[in-house]
Amino acid sequence: MLSHGAGGQQSAAFIKRIILKYFGNPVLNSLEDAALLKNTPPDIAFTTDSFVVDPVFFPGGNIGDLAVCGTVNDLAVRGARPKYISLSLILEEGLAFADLKKILAAAAARAKEAGVTVACGDTKVVPRGKCDKIFINTAGIGHMLKNAAISPANIRVGDIVIASGALGGHSLAVMNARHKLGIKADLKTDSAPLNKMTAALIEALGPRVKAMRDITRGGLSTVLNELAGKRAGFEIEEQKIPVLPAARATAALLGLDILDMANEGSIVCVLSPDAAERALRIMRADKYGKNAQIIGRAVEGGKVLLATALGVHRLLRPPLGDVLPRIC
């Protein structure tokens, strides 16, 4: 079902029940955004991703720059400096060369901004109707930063949780474009390469940066539940979560929970309490982290609790599927 690829509870169950049955191994089983390949001096992070967003052009971006940013960010939140990516294209017969050139130009611009080299790729063309314009597959490798010690296993009660950017813009921009809702709010993707910001955090704070995840499919609620575990859960303050006013109003209008929505230029970072204020300054000095906020802390219990504006707590669960499949 579409929900099996949406990043929520059904995706997680599918991966554990089906994928790991055939391929489970010590490298894969951690289910991080990028695999850590040790004993390959220097240690290397390795990731892969596929992009099937519909529509391929949306306010603020397109599938090309989304593919590069998504791959770069998966390496960055693992504690790596991205170096090389692959870019493979599955093209539908009839795709306009003008559209393809716009997509490739956007991908090239983002690769230059992130400082990565497109080192290899592949191109296939399928008959009309057998693909939705263009699908992109990527792989990425990067060198682990010297002071990186990124793992949910490092999280302890009392650690601080920071969100680097305002939430909701990407999902709502794509939804508005896909379904032609005609909403006039200033909605656009937040897609951005975050590797320079994450590298600055790790270089300045080292092991005090405990864990990072980019807030993509399944949104903030899914990411926090993925990070929570035996050692700690989280208490998040709803009023401190950064959300752009246009996104908040649009989500309310559509009856959607912005905490379940995908973002392509925001991360969650869990840090030692003594590093929180310095981390905020580092993030806010980066153009993609100017909305960074401390949103909560790690607590006992292994669950994710949301302290609402009404002064009560509710259990924050990951969505079963996704309100908008094919978001990336």
Secondary structure, 3 states (H helix, E strand, C coil): CHHHHCCCHHHHHHHHHHHHHHHCCCCCCCCCCCEEECCCCCCEEEEEEEECCCCCEECCEEHHHHHHHHHHHHHHCCCEEEEEEEEEEEEECCCCHHHHHHHHHHHHHHHHHHCCEEEEEEEEEECCCCCCCEEEEEEEEEEECCCCCCCHHHCCCCCEEEECCCECHHHHHHHHHHHCCCCCCCCCCCCCCCHHHHHHHHHHHHHHEEEEEECCCCHHHHHHHHHCCCCCEEEEEHHHCCECHHHHHHHHHHCCCHHHCCCCCCEEEEECHHHHHHHHHHHHHCCCCCCCEEEEEEECCCCEEEECCCCCEEECCCCCCCCCCCCC
